[in-house]
Amino acid sequence: MRRVVITGAGTVNALALDVPGTLAAMAEGRSGIGPLTFPEVERLSIGIGAQVRGFDPDMHFDPQKRALYDPFTQYALVAAREAMAMAGLGQVARPEGWGCIMGTAGGGNHTINDAYRAVYAEGRNRVHPFTVPRLMPNAAAAHIAMQFGLQGPSFAVSTACASSNHAIGLAYQMVRGGVAEGMLTGGSEAMLNFGGLKAWEGLRVMSPDGCRPFSQTRNGMVQGEGAGVFVIETLESAEARGAEPLAEIRGFAMSSDAGDIVMPSVDGASRAIRAALDDAGLSPDEIGYINAHGTGTAANDRTECLAIRQVFGAAAERVMLSSTKAMHGHCIGATGAVELLACLMALRDGLIAPTINFEASDPDCDLDVVPNVARAAQVEAVLTNAFAFGGMNAVLALSRV
């Protein structure tokens, strides 16, 4: 098995339109959640979200190509460009050895929303001719592959809120096992429109006033949007190119609750955490930080803390745990990719992103959640959790190189 490292990272999200700005916001404990601005927002009962602001597609794409890109593809392409530049790659040396796996839950949700509005609200009999290529969930992966000439395995993964972790984990397994030399991987999502949020309102899991993970006063999630993309390759190839690894991916595991379509399972989550540690060859005592799924809903936060206690035992008392969703929102299929940046910050910069908006301790979530203020701490290994509707769990383990 080959050692696999991350050599490039890129992002577009509500905190910033790049990695340095995102890490600075995480270090400051700054939130990107605010009033939503898009057509018909006044018809929603939830008026807040972590919306990408200041993103001008004309700065990144010529008009002819932009006509093919839903916002979720736009975010993914810009993040991929940043990741490739950070990795020191323009084009890869052997295109057939590189591919792209991207996670998304909604795909071209803006395109779907606009098409429905055109047909049902405006009474039109035609939709945009590029509607299908814009809305298909594999559009972001396909356009990244075309942008950089990647001719190896390229596809999309859609497992709701675990999509990014599944995508990154599968890409890692391909590189580790020799199926690919390197991969671009991550996730992208753009559901902040009338149709997207109206559907989520129906679930009654959205907070009207803010995301407060692990706090006793929590009352739901706040949706975000954006993308995170990473360049992963073997440690050997990174060293041969003179590229500086940002972190090493040590292990990955998946599990299915096979229980309820929306309610999380302590057993399913704990099996994924334990299997990721086993795959990485790490013990709970070696993990210094966990980036939690931490949605801010009553059931998720309680279940996740119980699962961590089940796996970590006495070590659960000393491990640092935080949810960055209170800052960048729940980016659904992209959330694991954006949250992976907090793991890189912990490993490289020795800075643990905080759980902001923490107001009151909940006995069911009585762990070290790094409340409100970032913490300086040297950690050697971390976990990042993703637990999705459908009972689909995906956990990644990373360490310093």
KEROVO-731707 format. One record per residue (C-alpha): residue in three letters; x, y, z. Coordinates in steps of 0.02 Angstrom, whole numbers. Example, Ala and Ser with C-alpha at 12.3 -4.5 7.8 and 13.67 -1.06 7.14 Angstrom:
BEGIN
+---------+--------+--------+--------+
| residuo |     c1 |     c2 |     c3 |
+---------+--------+--------+--------+
|     ALA |    615 |   -225 |    390 |
|     SER |    684 |    -53 |    357 |
+---------+--------+--------+--------+
This chain:
BEGIN
+---------+--------+--------+--------+
| residuo |     c1 |     c2 |     c3 |
+---------+--------+--------+--------+
|     MET |      0 |      0 |      0 |
|     ARG |     67 |    170 |    -51 |
|     ARG |     70 |    321 |     63 |
|     VAL |    -50 |    457 |      4 |
|     VAL |    -32 |    643 |     38 |
|     ILE |   -128 |    803 |      2 |
|     THR |    -22 |    926 |    -96 |
|     GLY |   -151 |   1057 |   -146 |
|     ALA |   -312 |   1131 |    -78 |
|     GLY |   -440 |   1251 |   -147 |
|     THR |   -608 |   1318 |    -91 |
|     VAL |   -752 |   1436 |   -120 |
|     ASN |   -870 |   1457 |     27 |
|     ALA |   -963 |   1584 |    132 |
|     LEU |   -808 |   1625 |    236 |
|     ALA |   -694 |   1666 |     88 |
|     LEU |   -662 |   1630 |    -94 |
|     ASP |   -496 |   1544 |    -62 |
|     VAL |   -401 |   1439 |     64 |
|     PRO |   -301 |   1577 |    153 |
|     GLY |   -457 |   1680 |    184 |
|     THR |   -555 |   1529 |    245 |
|     LEU |   -419 |   1477 |    368 |
|     ALA |   -407 |   1656 |    432 |
|     ALA |   -594 |   1660 |    463 |
|     MET |   -588 |   1493 |    552 |
|     ALA |   -445 |   1553 |    661 |
|     GLU |   -543 |   1710 |    705 |
|     GLY |   -704 |   1615 |    738 |
|     ARG |   -794 |   1722 |    610 |
|     SER |   -962 |   1670 |    541 |
|     GLY |  -1017 |   1679 |    360 |
|     ILE |  -1201 |   1656 |    406 |
|     GLY |  -1317 |   1801 |    371 |
|     PRO |  -1477 |   1856 |    283 |
|     LEU |  -1509 |   1767 |    118 |
|     THR |  -1526 |   1866 |    -42 |
|     PHE |  -1605 |   1780 |   -192 |
|     PRO |  -1772 |   1785 |   -285 |
|     GLU |  -1926 |   1743 |   -180 |
|     VAL |  -1828 |   1728 |    -17 |
|     GLU |  -1973 |   1822 |     65 |
|     ARG |  -2081 |   1667 |     37 |
|     LEU |  -1969 |   1563 |    150 |
|     SER |  -1990 |   1547 |    337 |
|     ILE |  -1801 |   1526 |    355 |
|     GLY |  -1710 |   1683 |    301 |
|     ILE |  -1529 |   1647 |    348 |
|     GLY |  -1391 |   1545 |    271 |
|     ALA |  -1205 |   1539 |    234 |
|     GLN |  -1213 |   1611 |     59 |
|     VAL |  -1062 |   1633 |    -54 |
|     ARG |  -1044 |   1820 |    -81 |
|     GLY |   -932 |   1922 |   -195 |
|     PHE |   -909 |   1780 |   -319 |
|     ASP |   -911 |   1850 |   -496 |
|     PRO |   -918 |   1713 |   -629 |
|     ASP |   -860 |   1837 |   -761 |
|     MET |   -694 |   1849 |   -671 |
|     HIS |   -664 |   1662 |   -695 |
|     PHE |   -752 |   1604 |   -854 |
|     ASP |   -784 |   1667 |  -1028 |
|     PRO |   -971 |   1685 |  -1068 |
|     GLN |   -977 |   1540 |  -1190 |
|     LYS |   -909 |   1415 |  -1064 |
|     ARG |  -1003 |   1489 |   -918 |
|     ALA |  -1166 |   1445 |  -1005 |
|     LEU |  -1123 |   1262 |   -968 |
|     TYR |  -1091 |   1288 |   -782 |
|     ASP |  -1217 |   1284 |   -641 |
|     PRO |  -1149 |   1376 |   -487 |
|     PHE |  -1100 |   1210 |   -406 |
|     THR |   -985 |   1177 |   -556 |
|     GLN |   -918 |   1355 |   -552 |
|     TYR |   -869 |   1339 |   -370 |
|     ALA |   -787 |   1170 |   -402 |
|     LEU |   -685 |   1232 |   -550 |
|     VAL |   -619 |   1385 |   -457 |
|     ALA |   -574 |   1279 |   -306 |
|     ALA |   -488 |   1150 |   -418 |
|     ARG |   -383 |   1286 |   -499 |
|     GLU |   -324 |   1346 |   -329 |
|     ALA |   -284 |   1168 |   -275 |
|     MET |   -184 |   1131 |   -432 |
|     ALA |    -87 |   1294 |   -417 |
|     MET |    -46 |   1256 |   -235 |
|     ALA |     13 |   1082 |   -285 |
|     GLY |    125 |   1157 |   -419 |
|     LEU |     34 |   1069 |   -559 |
|     GLY |    -22 |   1147 |   -722 |
|     GLN |    -57 |    988 |   -818 |
|     VAL |    -15 |    815 |   -754 |
|     ALA |    126 |    717 |   -838 |
|     ARG |     25 |    559 |   -871 |
|     PRO |   -160 |    607 |   -894 |
|     GLU |   -224 |    428 |   -897 |
|     GLY |   -155 |    404 |   -721 |
|     TRP |   -256 |    546 |   -645 |
|     GLY |   -442 |    566 |   -617 |
|     CYS |   -572 |    664 |   -519 |
|     ILE |   -703 |    609 |   -392 |
|     MET |   -821 |    742 |   -327 |
|     GLY |   -961 |    732 |   -200 |
|     THR |  -1127 |    823 |   -214 |
|     ALA |  -1301 |    797 |   -147 |
|     GLY |  -1400 |    913 |   -259 |
|     GLY |  -1294 |    933 |   -416 |
|     GLY |  -1354 |   1078 |   -524 |
|     ASN |  -1490 |   1131 |   -403 |
|     HIS |  -1495 |   1311 |   -467 |
|     THR |  -1525 |   1246 |   -643 |
|     ILE |  -1666 |   1135 |   -581 |
|     ASN |  -1743 |   1280 |   -486 |
|     ASP |  -1733 |   1395 |   -637 |
|     ALA |  -1805 |   1264 |   -755 |
|     TYR |  -1955 |   1231 |   -641 |
|     ARG |  -1985 |   1417 |   -623 |
|     ALA |  -1980 |   1440 |   -812 |
|     VAL |  -2104 |   1299 |   -847 |
|     TYR |  -2224 |   1312 |   -700 |
|     ALA |  -2215 |   1492 |   -638 |
|     GLU |  -2184 |   1582 |   -802 |
|     GLY |  -2278 |   1463 |   -916 |
|     ARG |  -2138 |   1438 |  -1040 |
|     ASN |  -2134 |   1285 |  -1152 |
|     ARG |  -1945 |   1277 |  -1168 |
|     VAL |  -1798 |   1270 |  -1048 |
|     HIS |  -1616 |   1311 |  -1079 |
|     PRO |  -1538 |   1188 |  -1203 |
|     PHE |  -1397 |   1151 |  -1080 |
|     THR |  -1515 |   1109 |   -937 |
|     VAL |  -1467 |    925 |   -928 |
|     PRO |  -1277 |    948 |   -939 |
|     ARG |  -1288 |   1086 |   -809 |
|     LEU |  -1394 |    994 |   -681 |
|     MET |  -1315 |    820 |   -689 |
|     PRO |  -1222 |    778 |   -527 |
|     ASN |  -1064 |    727 |   -621 |
|     ALA |  -1048 |    896 |   -708 |
|     ALA |   -919 |    964 |   -586 |
|     ALA |   -810 |    809 |   -596 |
|     ALA |   -824 |    807 |   -786 |
|     HIS |   -777 |    990 |   -808 |
|     ILE |   -629 |    975 |   -687 |
|     ALA |   -568 |    824 |   -785 |
|     MET |   -584 |    922 |   -948 |
|     GLN |   -501 |   1077 |   -875 |
|     PHE |   -344 |    980 |   -828 |
|     GLY |   -350 |    839 |   -955 |
|     LEU |   -376 |    701 |   -826 |
|     GLN |   -412 |    539 |   -918 |
|     GLY |   -418 |    417 |   -772 |
|     PRO |   -568 |    371 |   -661 |
|     SER |   -685 |    520 |   -646 |
|     PHE |   -860 |    517 |   -572 |
|     ALA |   -978 |    591 |   -444 |
|     VAL |  -1029 |    523 |   -274 |
|     SER |  -1198 |    568 |   -199 |
|     THR |  -1226 |    514 |    -20 |
|     ALA |  -1310 |    669 |     50 |
|     CYS |  -1203 |    752 |    184 |
|     ALA |  -1068 |    618 |    175 |
|     SER |  -1036 |    643 |    -12 |
|     SER |   -870 |    735 |      6 |
|     ASN |   -796 |    614 |    131 |
|     HIS |   -849 |    467 |     23 |
|     ALA |   -773 |    550 |   -131 |
|     ILE |   -608 |    589 |    -45 |
|     GLY |   -602 |    417 |     35 |
|     LEU |   -631 |    327 |   -130 |
|     ALA |   -500 |    434 |   -216 |
|     TYR |   -378 |    395 |    -75 |
|     GLN |   -409 |    209 |    -93 |
|     MET |   -378 |    219 |   -281 |
|     VAL |   -211 |    306 |   -259 |
|     ARG |   -160 |    197 |   -112 |
|     GLY |   -201 |     39 |   -208 |
|     GLY |   -117 |     91 |   -370 |
|     VAL |   -273 |    114 |   -475 |
|     ALA |   -225 |    298 |   -500 |
|     GLU |    -66 |    399 |   -483 |
|     GLY |   -159 |    551 |   -416 |
|     MET |   -333 |    624 |   -402 |
|     LEU |   -427 |    786 |   -384 |
|     THR |   -564 |    759 |   -258 |
|     GLY |   -684 |    847 |   -142 |
|     GLY |   -861 |    911 |   -153 |
|     SER |   -969 |   1053 |   -215 |
|     GLU |  -1145 |   1112 |   -177 |
|     ALA |  -1260 |   1259 |   -220 |
|     MET |  -1434 |   1233 |   -148 |
|     LEU |  -1464 |   1409 |    -83 |
|     ASN |  -1612 |   1455 |   -191 |
|     PHE |  -1799 |   1458 |   -165 |
|     GLY |  -1834 |   1278 |   -216 |
|     GLY |  -1684 |   1206 |   -126 |
|     LEU |  -1722 |   1288 |     41 |
|     LYS |  -1910 |   1264 |     29 |
|     ALA |  -1880 |   1076 |     21 |
|     TRP |  -1766 |   1083 |    174 |
|     GLU |  -1893 |   1186 |    269 |
|     GLY |  -2013 |   1040 |    253 |
|     LEU |  -1897 |    931 |    358 |
|     ARG |  -1909 |   1053 |    505 |
|     VAL |  -1725 |   1038 |    546 |
|     MET |  -1676 |   1216 |    502 |
|     SER |  -1634 |   1348 |    631 |
|     PRO |  -1714 |   1520 |    608 |
|     ASP |  -1582 |   1610 |    710 |
|     GLY |  -1411 |   1524 |    699 |
|     CYS |  -1311 |   1364 |    710 |
|     ARG |  -1256 |   1316 |    888 |
|     PRO |  -1177 |   1143 |    881 |
|     PHE |  -1168 |   1047 |   1046 |
|     SER |  -1247 |   1191 |   1141 |
|     GLN |  -1399 |   1155 |   1248 |
|     THR |  -1487 |   1298 |   1158 |
|     ARG |  -1461 |   1224 |    984 |
|     ASN |  -1616 |   1218 |    876 |
|     GLY |  -1562 |   1158 |    704 |
|     MET |  -1443 |   1174 |    559 |
|     VAL |  -1406 |   1321 |    445 |
|     GLN |  -1373 |   1281 |    264 |
|     GLY |  -1219 |   1339 |    171 |
|     GLU |  -1144 |   1319 |     -2 |
|     GLY |   -976 |   1310 |    -88 |
|     ALA |   -840 |   1189 |   -136 |
|     GLY |   -678 |   1111 |    -75 |
|     VAL |   -557 |   1023 |   -192 |
|     PHE |   -393 |    935 |   -151 |
|     VAL |   -248 |    864 |   -249 |
|     ILE |   -196 |    695 |   -180 |
|     GLU |    -50 |    590 |   -240 |
|     THR |     79 |    468 |   -174 |
|     LEU |    210 |    532 |    -55 |
|     GLU |    340 |    466 |   -176 |
|     SER |    276 |    570 |   -321 |
|     ALA |    259 |    726 |   -213 |
|     GLU |    439 |    709 |   -156 |
|     ALA |    498 |    679 |   -334 |
|     ARG |    413 |    840 |   -390 |
|     GLY |    475 |    938 |   -240 |
|     ALA |    296 |    970 |   -185 |
|     GLU |    264 |   1003 |      0 |
|     PRO |    132 |    886 |     73 |
|     LEU |     -3 |    973 |    176 |
|     ALA |    -51 |    813 |    267 |
|     GLU |    -54 |    625 |    246 |
|     ILE |   -217 |    530 |    228 |
|     ARG |   -196 |    381 |    341 |
|     GLY |   -362 |    290 |    336 |
|     PHE |   -542 |    289 |    279 |
|     ALA |   -696 |    192 |    326 |
|     MET |   -881 |    185 |    284 |
|     SER |  -1032 |    108 |    366 |
|     SER |  -1220 |    101 |    341 |
|     ASP |  -1343 |    116 |    484 |
|     ALA |  -1472 |     14 |    386 |
|     GLY |  -1602 |     85 |    504 |
|     ASP |  -1691 |    251 |    479 |
|     ILE |  -1688 |    368 |    329 |
|     VAL |  -1658 |    524 |    436 |
|     MET |  -1620 |    475 |    617 |
|     PRO |  -1434 |    444 |    654 |
|     SER |  -1369 |    288 |    739 |
|     VAL |  -1238 |    281 |    876 |
|     ASP |  -1186 |    108 |    821 |
|     GLY |  -1169 |    154 |    637 |
|     ALA |  -1065 |    308 |    677 |
|     SER |   -954 |    217 |    801 |
|     ARG |   -921 |     75 |    678 |
|     ALA |   -860 |    200 |    548 |
|     ILE |   -748 |    291 |    673 |
|     ARG |   -673 |    129 |    739 |
|     ALA |   -644 |     60 |    564 |
|     ALA |   -559 |    221 |    507 |
|     LEU |   -439 |    209 |    655 |
|     ASP |   -405 |     26 |    614 |
|     ASP |   -374 |     67 |    431 |
|     ALA |   -253 |    204 |    481 |
|     GLY |   -164 |     97 |    610 |
|     LEU |   -200 |    228 |    742 |
|     SER |   -266 |    212 |    919 |
|     PRO |   -390 |    333 |    998 |
|     ASP |   -249 |    398 |   1109 |
|     GLU |   -156 |    460 |    954 |
|     ILE |   -300 |    569 |    892 |
|     GLY |   -284 |    749 |    949 |
|     TYR |   -431 |    827 |    859 |
|     ILE |   -596 |    774 |    780 |
|     ASN |   -687 |    885 |    657 |
|     ALA |   -864 |    837 |    701 |
|     HIS |  -1014 |    821 |    587 |
|     GLY |  -1096 |    932 |    719 |
|     THR |  -1249 |    996 |    627 |
|     GLY |  -1329 |   1086 |    774 |
|     THR |  -1482 |    972 |    776 |
|     ALA |  -1531 |    889 |    939 |
|     ALA |  -1517 |    711 |    875 |
|     ASN |  -1356 |    725 |    774 |
|     ASP |  -1248 |    809 |    905 |
|     ARG |  -1304 |    692 |   1044 |
|     THR |  -1279 |    537 |    937 |
|     GLU |  -1106 |    591 |    878 |
|     CYS |  -1044 |    625 |   1054 |
|     LEU |  -1108 |    456 |   1113 |
|     ALA |  -1020 |    370 |    966 |
|     ILE |   -856 |    457 |   1007 |
|     ARG |   -870 |    403 |   1189 |
|     GLN |   -908 |    226 |   1134 |
|     VAL |   -750 |    216 |   1029 |
|     PHE |   -630 |    325 |   1128 |
|     GLY |   -676 |    274 |   1304 |
|     ALA |   -574 |    373 |   1430 |
|     ALA |   -481 |    460 |   1287 |
|     ALA |   -642 |    551 |   1242 |
|     GLU |   -615 |    667 |   1389 |
|     ARG |   -454 |    740 |   1318 |
|     VAL |   -483 |    740 |   1129 |
|     MET |   -531 |    909 |   1055 |
|     LEU |   -692 |    911 |    955 |
|     SER |   -765 |   1055 |    854 |
|     SER |   -896 |   1089 |    723 |
|     THR |   -854 |   1224 |    597 |
|     LYS |  -1031 |   1222 |    526 |
|     ALA |  -1074 |   1367 |    641 |
|     MET |   -957 |   1470 |    531 |
|     HIS |   -977 |   1407 |    352 |
|     GLY |  -1148 |   1326 |    371 |
|     HIS |  -1195 |   1148 |    325 |
|     CYS |  -1133 |   1137 |    146 |
|     ILE |  -1223 |    969 |    122 |
|     GLY |  -1126 |    869 |     -9 |
|     ALA |   -979 |    990 |      2 |
|     THR |   -971 |   1001 |    190 |
|     GLY |   -838 |    868 |    220 |
|     ALA |   -723 |    950 |     93 |
|     VAL |   -738 |   1123 |    171 |
|     GLU |   -715 |   1049 |    345 |
|     LEU |   -557 |    957 |    290 |
|     LEU |   -475 |   1128 |    284 |
|     ALA |   -496 |   1142 |    473 |
|     CYS |   -404 |    976 |    489 |
|     LEU |   -260 |   1041 |    383 |
|     MET |   -253 |   1197 |    493 |
|     ALA |   -243 |   1088 |    649 |
|     LEU |   -103 |    980 |    579 |
|     ARG |      0 |   1114 |    492 |
|     ASP |    -29 |   1270 |    596 |
|     GLY |    -64 |   1194 |    767 |
|     LEU |   -228 |   1290 |    777 |
|     ILE |   -394 |   1209 |    818 |
|     ALA |   -547 |   1291 |    741 |
|     PRO |   -679 |   1332 |    872 |
|     THR |   -862 |   1286 |    890 |
|     ILE |   -932 |   1462 |    887 |
|     ASN |  -1102 |   1517 |    955 |
|     PHE |  -1082 |   1397 |   1102 |
|     GLU |  -1196 |   1460 |   1241 |
|     ALA |  -1232 |   1324 |   1368 |
|     SER |  -1165 |   1150 |   1403 |
|     ASP |  -1274 |   1001 |   1361 |
|     PRO |  -1246 |    848 |   1473 |
|     ASP |  -1269 |    738 |   1319 |
|     CYS |  -1127 |    829 |   1229 |
|     ASP |  -1009 |    853 |   1375 |
|     LEU |   -845 |    842 |   1278 |
|     ASP |   -709 |    970 |   1242 |
|     VAL |   -795 |   1061 |   1098 |
|     VAL |   -668 |   1204 |   1091 |
|     PRO |   -803 |   1332 |   1128 |
|     ASN |   -804 |   1500 |   1038 |
|     VAL |   -616 |   1534 |   1028 |
|     ALA |   -482 |   1446 |    924 |
|     ARG |   -350 |   1352 |   1023 |
|     ALA |   -165 |   1330 |    992 |
|     ALA |   -120 |   1146 |   1008 |
|     GLN |      2 |   1029 |    923 |
|     VAL |    -84 |    875 |    858 |
|     GLU |    -11 |    731 |    759 |
|     ALA |   -170 |    646 |    696 |
|     VAL |   -351 |    696 |    668 |
|     LEU |   -519 |    625 |    615 |
|     THR |   -656 |    706 |    514 |
|     ASN |   -833 |    637 |    526 |
|     ALA |   -979 |    639 |    404 |
|     PHE |  -1145 |    557 |    448 |
|     ALA |  -1281 |    575 |    317 |
|     PHE |  -1467 |    549 |    293 |
|     GLY |  -1494 |    371 |    239 |
|     GLY |  -1377 |    312 |    376 |
|     MET |  -1222 |    333 |    268 |
|     ASN |  -1065 |    364 |    369 |
|     ALA |   -890 |    409 |    309 |
|     VAL |   -738 |    449 |    418 |
|     LEU |   -564 |    502 |    364 |
|     ALA |   -405 |    493 |    468 |
|     LEU |   -258 |    609 |    431 |
|     SER |    -89 |    645 |    509 |
|     ARG |     60 |    759 |    494 |
|     VAL |    186 |    698 |    367 |
+---------+--------+--------+--------+
